[in-house]
Amino acid sequence: MKQFILSIIFSSIFVTGFSQQEAAYTRTMETNIKTLDTASTTETYVQLGNNFDRIANAAKDQWLPYYYAGFCYAVMAFKTKDKTQVDAIADKADSYLDKADALKPGNSEISTLRAMITNTRILVDPRSRWQELNTVSEGWIIKAQQQDPANPRPWYIQARTKLYTPAMLGGGPEAALPVLEEALTRFGKFQPDNSLAPNWGHEEAQKLLTQLKK
């Protein structure tokens, strides 16, 4: 009987400790995601990328810290003005997504971010890279759409990709507009699974729509 009671006590301590760790993880992630929602400078993205990296190292069974670290580096790859640095930054983003994918394979959000990262590589030298990498980007977009049709972000990235593709190659504002409208329809219906799930892109898509309709 004594051994049984001790077993219950130790089990309760374990469950309590685990619950406290989960709560601390959630609070830390929510704080950094909130900052990420309003980030605008490279310095902030670097800091957030480091923060998510530390969280990932402390919670190695969670895919989202790796995802958000990859997201930070994807944005940095778009923002950097020195095109000689883009590939290295994009490599860093992809390395985080490799870890996220190992924990959460077949995930639409990860595939969407892969397309976004591929687009940063195209922008380094569109003339020489477009033909090969545009096919790669489109492949990731289609995969993301199939993995989760309710996820609006693949359609948003697809619209943005079409916008910056020459009209002679099937792009331009007219080609981008219906895809963007489809993205916004899906944004209107989308509900993230929880407070940590990816939920970016709606505001950016609305701004892009205003730009296209001017």
C-alpha positions in Angstrom: 0.0 0.0 0.0 2.8 2.3 0.9 4.6 1.6 -2.4 1.3 2.3 -4.2 0.9 5.7 -2.5 4.5 6.7 -3.3 3.9 5.7 -6.9 0.8 8.0 -7.1 2.8 10.9 -5.5 5.7 10.6 -7.9 3.3 10.4 -10.8 1.6 13.5 -9.6 4.9 15.4 -9.3 5.8 14.3 -12.9 2.5 15.4 -14.3 2.7 18.7 -12.5 6.3 19.3 -13.7 5.3 18.4 -17.3 2.3 20.8 -17.2 4.5 23.6 -15.9 7.0 23.0 -18.7 4.2 23.1 -21.3 2.8 26.3 -19.9 6.2 27.9 -19.9 6.8 26.8 -23.5 3.4 28.2 -24.6 4.0 31.5 -22.9 7.4 32.0 -24.3 6.3 31.1 -27.8 3.2 33.4 -27.6 5.5 36.3 -26.5 7.9 35.8 -29.5 5.1 35.3 -32.0 3.4 38.5 -30.8 6.7 40.3 -31.4 7.1 38.6 -34.8 3.6 39.9 -35.9 4.8 43.5 -35.7 8.5 43.0 -36.6 9.9 45.3 -39.3 13.7 45.5 -38.9 16.4 43.0 -39.8 17.7 43.3 -36.2 14.4 42.2 -34.8 14.2 39.2 -37.1 17.7 38.2 -36.2 16.8 38.4 -32.5 13.6 36.5 -32.9 15.4 33.8 -35.0 17.8 33.4 -32.2 15.0 33.2 -29.6 13.1 30.5 -31.6 16.4 28.6 -32.0 16.9 28.6 -28.2 13.3 27.4 -27.7 13.8 24.7 -30.3 16.9 23.4 -28.5 15.0 23.3 -25.2 11.9 21.7 -26.7 13.3 19.3 -29.3 10.0 17.5 -29.9 8.2 20.6 -31.0 8.2 21.6 -34.7 6.9 25.1 -34.4 10.0 26.8 -33.0 12.0 25.4 -35.9 9.3 26.6 -38.3 9.3 30.2 -36.9 13.1 30.3 -36.9 12.9 29.4 -40.5 10.3 32.0 -41.1 12.5 34.7 -39.6 15.4 33.8 -41.9 13.0 33.6 -44.9 11.9 37.2 -44.3 15.5 38.3 -43.8 16.4 36.7 -47.2 13.7 38.9 -48.8 14.8 42.0 -46.9 18.6 41.9 -47.4 19.8 44.3 -50.0 23.1 42.4 -50.5 22.1 39.7 -52.9 25.4 37.9 -52.3 24.1 37.0 -48.8 20.7 35.7 -49.8 21.6 32.1 -50.6 23.4 31.6 -47.2 20.4 33.1 -45.4 18.0 30.9 -47.4 20.1 27.9 -46.6 19.8 28.7 -42.9 16.0 29.0 -43.3 15.9 25.6 -45.1 18.0 24.0 -42.4 15.4 24.9 -39.8 12.6 23.6 -42.0 14.4 20.3 -42.4 14.2 19.9 -38.6 10.5 21.0 -38.6 9.7 18.6 -41.4 11.3 15.7 -39.5 8.9 16.3 -36.6 5.9 17.3 -38.7 6.1 15.7 -42.2 3.6 16.5 -44.9 2.7 19.9 -43.4 1.2 22.6 -45.5 2.7 25.5 -43.6 6.2 24.0 -44.0 5.7 23.5 -47.8 4.4 27.1 -48.1 7.5 28.4 -46.4 9.7 26.3 -48.7 8.1 28.0 -51.7 8.7 31.4 -50.1 12.4 30.6 -49.5 12.8 29.4 -53.1 11.4 32.7 -54.3 14.1 34.6 -52.4 16.7 32.6 -54.3 15.1 33.5 -57.6 15.4 37.2 -56.8 19.1 36.9 -56.6 19.3 36.5 -60.3 15.9 36.2 -61.9 17.2 35.9 -65.5 19.3 32.9 -64.8 17.4 31.2 -62.0 13.7 31.7 -62.9 13.3 28.8 -65.3 14.6 26.2 -62.9 13.5 27.5 -59.5 10.1 28.8 -60.5 9.2 25.2 -61.2 10.5 24.2 -57.7 8.5 27.1 -56.1 5.3 26.2 -57.9 5.8 22.6 -56.9 5.9 23.5 -53.2 2.9 25.7 -53.6 0.8 23.0 -55.2 2.0 20.5 -52.6 1.0 22.9 -49.8 -2.5 23.5 -51.3 -3.0 19.7 -51.5 -1.8 19.1 -48.0 -4.3 21.5 -46.5 -6.8 23.2 -48.9 -8.1 25.3 -46.0 -4.7 27.0 -45.5 -4.8 30.4 -47.3 -1.0 31.0 -47.3 -0.1 28.9 -50.3 -2.6 30.9 -52.4 -1.2 34.2 -51.1 2.4 33.1 -51.9 1.2 31.9 -55.3 -0.4 35.3 -56.0 2.7 37.2 -55.0 4.8 34.9 -57.2 2.6 35.5 -60.2 2.6 39.3 -59.6 6.4 39.5 -60.0 6.5 37.0 -62.9 6.6 38.7 -66.4 3.2 38.7 -68.2 4.8 36.9 -71.2 5.6 34.0 -68.8 2.0 33.8 -67.4 2.4 36.4 -64.6 1.6 40.0 -63.9 -1.2 41.8 -62.0 -4.1 40.3 -64.1 -2.8 36.7 -63.4 -2.2 37.4 -59.7 -5.6 39.0 -58.9 -7.9 36.0 -59.1 -5.4 33.9 -57.0 -5.1 36.7 -54.5 -8.9 36.9 -54.2 -9.0 33.2 -53.7 -6.4 33.5 -50.9 -8.5 36.2 -49.2 -11.6 34.1 -49.4 -9.7 31.3 -47.6 -8.3 33.8 -45.1 -11.9 34.8 -44.2 -12.7 31.2 -43.3 -9.4 30.2 -41.8 -9.1 29.4 -38.1 -5.7 28.5 -36.6 -5.6 25.3 -34.6 -4.2 27.2 -31.5 -2.5 30.3 -30.3 0.9 29.1 -31.6 -0.2 27.9 -35.1 0.9 30.0 -38.1 -1.6 32.8 -38.8 0.3 35.3 -40.9 -0.4 36.8 -44.3 -4.0 38.1 -44.1 -3.0 41.8 -43.6 -0.3 41.5 -46.3 -2.8 40.0 -48.7 -5.3 42.8 -48.2 -2.6 45.4 -48.8 -1.6 43.6 -52.0 -5.2 43.6 -53.1 -5.5 47.3 -52.6 -2.3 47.7 -54.6 -3.6 45.6 -57.5 -6.9 47.4 -57.7 -5.4 50.9 -57.9 
